[in-house]
Structure formats: C-alpha cells, structure tokens
Amino acid sequence: MRADLHPLNAERLDTLHGFDILDTPEETEFNEIVELASQICGTPISLISLVDEDRQWFKASVGLNDQKHRLKSPSVPTQSWKATF
C-alpha cells in the first residue's frame, strides 16, 4: 500500500529543483556534516538524502559503499516526510 502524496509535494519538488543540487559533485561542507552527525550519534551510517520524483539521492554519506542514489520504491524518507510534514 502506498501513501498518498502530500498536498505540498509539488511545492517541495519545485524547491528542491530550484536549489540545483541534484547530481552535483561532493562538497567538503556536506561531508563534514555527515561525519559529525555520525560521531555525535555514534552511528556507523549517516547521510544527507534528497528525494525527487524518481529516486533518493545521497548528497553526502558515511558508511555506505559509494552508493550515490537509488530508485524510489517507496523510500523511507518519503514516507517519513509524508507522515510528519
């Protein structure tokens, strides 16, 4: 069973695409954020994940093996966003 799209999903996607951040190279600042988050939380995996219409893309990650994106089917972040927004 798939959840219905949130009423503001189109606005969220417009905002995401407006940042022009998808498929950009690694950036030190984002890598430092996930490193720090992993240290603070004591977790082996930490990431910054962006979700568009078709996929979940990782801007920065710690503890994953060079995985930059995966197809959305449905992704946990999308479901979490729908539940909490």
C-alpha positions in Angstrom: 0.0 0.0 0.0 1.4 3.4 -1.0 0.6 6.6 0.9 -1.0 9.5 -0.9 1.3 12.3 -1.9 1.3 15.2 0.5 -0.7 18.2 -0.8 2.6 20.3 -0.8 4.7 17.7 -2.6 4.7 19.8 -5.9 6.0 22.8 -3.9 8.6 20.6 -2.2 9.8 19.3 -5.6 9.9 22.8 -7.1 12.0 24.0 -4.1 14.4 21.0 -4.4 14.9 21.5 -8.1 15.4 25.3 -7.5 18.5 24.5 -5.5 20.2 22.8 -8.5 21.9 20.4 -6.0 20.9 17.0 -7.5 23.8 15.2 -9.3 26.4 17.8 -8.1 29.9 16.8 -7.0 30.8 16.1 -3.4 31.3 19.1 -1.2 33.5 19.3 1.8 30.9 21.0 3.9 28.2 18.4 3.4 30.8 15.6 4.0 31.8 17.2 7.3 28.2 17.5 8.4 27.6 13.7 7.9 30.9 12.9 9.6 29.9 15.0 12.6 26.4 13.6 12.7 27.8 10.0 12.7 30.2 10.9 15.5 27.6 12.7 17.7 25.0 10.0 17.3 27.5 7.1 17.5 26.2 5.5 14.3 28.1 3.8 11.5 25.9 5.3 8.8 24.9 9.0 8.3 23.7 10.7 5.2 22.1 13.7 3.6 19.4 12.3 1.4 17.4 14.3 -1.2 14.2 12.7 -2.7 12.9 13.8 -6.1 10.1 12.2 -8.2 12.1 9.1 -9.2 14.9 8.5 -6.7 16.6 9.1 -3.4 20.0 10.8 -4.0 22.7 11.0 -1.4 24.5 14.3 -1.3 26.9 13.1 1.4 27.2 9.8 3.2 29.3 8.0 5.8 29.2 4.2 6.0 27.8 3.4 2.5 29.9 1.9 -0.3 29.9 4.7 -2.9 26.2 4.5 -3.3 25.0 7.9 -4.6 21.4 7.1 -5.5 18.7 4.5 -5.7 15.3 4.3 -7.3 12.5 5.3 -5.1 10.1 2.4 -4.4 8.8 3.9 -1.9 11.7 5.2 0.1 11.6 5.5 3.9 12.4 9.3 3.8 9.4 10.0 1.5 7.1 8.0 3.8 8.6 9.8 6.9 8.2 13.2 5.2 4.6 12.4 4.4 3.9 11.3 7.9 5.5 14.3 9.7 5.0 17.3 7.4 
